[in-house]
Amino acid sequence: GIILAAVMAGGYLVLNGETHLFGIRISNEPLTNGMLTLFYALLAGASDPVRRLAGVFNHLQRAAAASDRVFALFDRTTRLHEPAVPMKLPAKAGRLQFQNVSFSYQENEPVLQSVTLDVTAGETVAIVGPNGCGKSTLMNLVARFYDPTAGSVMLGGIDLRNLRLRDLRGRLGMVTQETLLFNDTVANNILYGSPGASREAEGAAARRAKEHWFINERIDAGWEPES
């Protein structure tokens, strides 16, 4: 519609030798065909960048809205407290114990009630149950994303609340239901949780996850694509 209006207005000015349109001065002298053609060429050349700028502005608006939510999360304070005098885990942490653990996300809506569980070193335990029965909550307590509302979670005989979060989580590995891959190399995705790990540790992790062969044989770029 705007382009059609520009064509009609320009044609009127050129054909009639006018300098005004609806009483508004458009040019200091009558336009020629060449001047009008040049104007249309410039208008066509500017339309695509302007349209792209509109798309960039939309992205900026979306980013600003997302930033508000992200910064609101950054401003939140944790309910977890670091111990004044943290204890240290031994090289072999030993058994994991839940001692009469109860937990609720909302008051008067318990998710776990008086759970007692003892997992020895090297033992594999499968926790099975319907959705919402507290399976993920148990794992969240092990990683100390939350603290129990009653009872205690012990690792190697030490209450998790007596450990520094960094020390505790540095000894844990977690595989979630949803897989997330970053737009980076396979190697950097593996090293995400331990950036300083050696190449040997990286390969060992891939072998334990049954991915070593797949990375070498099925991924064209392999571990590190050539730059």
C-alpha positions in Angstrom: 0.0 0.0 0.0 2.8 2.4 0.9 4.8 1.6 -2.2 1.7 2.1 -4.4 1.0 5.4 -2.8 4.6 6.5 -3.5 4.4 5.4 -7.1 1.1 7.3 -7.6 2.4 10.5 -5.9 5.7 10.4 -7.8 3.9 9.9 -11.1 1.6 12.8 -10.4 4.5 15.1 -9.6 6.5 14.1 -12.7 3.6 14.2 -15.2 2.3 17.5 -14.0 5.6 19.2 -13.3 4.5 19.9 -9.7 6.5 20.5 -6.6 3.7 20.4 -4.1 1.3 17.6 -3.1 -1.8 18.5 -1.2 -0.3 21.8 -0.4 2.9 20.3 1.0 6.2 21.1 -0.7 7.9 17.8 -1.9 10.8 19.3 -3.8 12.4 22.6 -4.7 12.1 22.0 -8.4 9.9 19.7 -10.6 11.0 16.1 -10.6 12.3 14.3 -13.6 11.9 10.6 -14.6 15.5 10.0 -13.7 15.2 11.6 -10.2 12.0 9.6 -9.5 13.6 6.3 -10.7 16.6 7.0 -8.4 14.3 7.7 -5.5 12.4 4.4 -6.1 15.7 2.5 -6.3 16.9 4.0 -3.0 13.5 3.2 -1.4 13.7 -0.4 -2.6 17.2 -0.7 -1.3 16.3 0.7 2.1 13.1 -1.4 2.6 14.9 -4.7 3.2 17.3 -3.3 5.9 14.4 -1.6 7.6 12.4 -4.8 7.6 15.4 -6.7 9.1 15.8 -4.0 11.8 12.2 -4.6 12.7 13.0 -8.2 13.2 16.1 -7.3 15.3 13.9 -5.1 17.4 11.5 -7.9 18.1 14.4 -10.1 19.2 15.6 -7.4 21.5 12.2 -7.1 23.0 12.0 -10.8 23.6 15.5 -10.8 25.1 14.5 -7.9 27.4 11.5 -9.8 28.7 13.5 -13.0 29.2 16.2 -10.9 31.0 13.6 -9.7 33.5 12.8 -13.2 34.4 16.5 -14.3 34.6 17.5 -11.4 36.8 14.5 -12.0 39.1 15.9 -15.5 39.6 19.4 -14.1 40.2 18.0 -11.8 42.9 16.4 -14.7 44.8 18.2 -15.8 48.0 18.7 -19.4 48.8 17.2 -21.1 51.8 20.2 -23.4 52.1 22.9 -22.4 54.6 26.6 -23.2 54.3 28.1 -24.6 57.5 30.3 -22.3 59.5 32.9 -25.1 59.9 32.3 -27.5 57.0 33.3 -31.1 57.3 35.3 -33.0 54.6 34.2 -36.1 52.8 36.7 -38.9 52.8 38.2 -40.1 49.5 35.6 -43.0 49.5 32.4 -41.5 50.8 30.8 -44.8 51.8 27.1 -45.3 52.3 24.2 -43.0 51.7 21.6 -43.0 54.4 18.1 -41.4 54.7 17.2 -41.3 58.4 13.5 -40.7 59.0 13.4 -38.1 56.2 10.2 -36.1 55.7 9.8 -33.3 53.2 7.1 -31.0 51.7 7.2 -28.3 49.1 4.1 -26.7 50.5 3.2 -26.7 54.2 0.8 -29.4 55.1 1.3 -31.2 51.8 4.0 -33.8 52.6 5.8 -35.5 49.7 8.0 -37.8 51.8 7.1 -39.1 55.3 9.6 -40.8 57.6 11.7 -42.3 54.8 14.6 -44.5 56.0 16.9 -45.8 53.3 20.4 -47.2 53.4 22.5 -47.6 50.3 26.0 -49.1 50.7 28.9 -48.2 48.5 28.8 -50.0 45.1 25.1 -50.9 45.5 22.6 -50.1 42.8 19.1 -49.2 43.9 16.1 -48.6 41.7 13.3 -46.5 43.1 10.0 -47.2 41.3 6.6 -45.6 41.8 3.9 -43.5 40.1 4.3 -39.9 39.2 4.4 -37.5 42.1 5.4 -40.2 44.7 8.7 -38.5 45.5 11.3 -40.3 43.4 12.8 -37.1 42.1 12.5 -35.4 45.5 14.8 -38.1 47.0 17.5 -37.3 44.4 17.0 -33.5 45.0 17.7 -34.1 48.6 20.9 -36.0 47.8 22.2 -33.1 45.7 20.9 -30.8 48.4 18.7 -28.7 46.2 16.5 -28.8 49.2 17.0 -29.7 52.9 14.6 -32.2 54.6 11.9 -30.7 56.8 12.6 -33.5 59.2 15.2 -36.2 59.5 18.6 -36.1 57.8 20.5 -37.3 54.7 23.9 -38.8 55.5 26.8 -39.5 53.2 29.7 -41.4 54.7 28.2 -40.8 58.1 28.2 -37.0 57.6 25.0 -35.0 57.5 24.8 -33.2 54.1 24.1 -29.9 55.9 27.6 -30.1 57.4 29.2 -30.2 53.9 30.0 -27.3 51.6 27.7 -27.4 48.6 30.6 -27.3 46.2 32.3 -30.2 47.9 29.1 -32.3 47.9 28.1 -31.6 44.3 31.6 -32.2 43.1 31.2 -35.8 44.1 27.9 -36.4 42.5 26.9 -37.3 38.9 23.3 -36.8 37.8 21.5 -37.9 34.6 18.2 -36.2 34.2 15.2 -37.4 32.2 15.6 -34.5 29.7 18.8 -34.5 27.7 20.3 -31.1 26.9 23.2 -30.7 24.4 25.0 -27.3 24.1 25.9 -25.9 20.7 29.5 -26.9 21.2 31.9 -29.8 20.6 31.2 -33.3 21.9 34.3 -33.0 24.1 33.1 -29.7 25.7 29.6 -31.2 26.3 31.2 -34.1 28.2 33.6 -31.8 30.1 30.8 -29.4 31.1 30.5 -30.7 34.7 34.3 -30.9 35.1 36.2 -28.5 32.8 39.6 -29.3 34.1 39.3 -33.1 33.5 42.0 -34.8 31.4 41.5 -36.4 28.1 41.8 -39.8 29.7 39.0 -39.0 32.1 36.9 -37.7 29.2 37.3 -40.9 27.3 36.6 -43.0 30.4 33.3 -41.1 31.0 32.3 -41.7 27.4 33.1 -45.4 27.7 31.0 -45.7 30.9 28.1 -44.0 29.2 28.5 -46.4 26.2 29.1 -43.5 23.9 32.8 -43.9 23.0 32.2 -46.0 19.9 29.3 -43.8 18.8 31.4 -40.7 19.0 34.3 -42.2 17.1 32.4 -44.0 14.4 29.1 -42.2 13.9 29.9 -38.5 14.4 31.8 -37.1 11.4 33.4 -34.3 13.5 34.4 -36.7 16.3 35.4 -35.2 19.6 36.8 -31.9 18.3 35.9 -30.7 14.8 38.8 -29.2 12.8 38.7 -25.4 12.8 
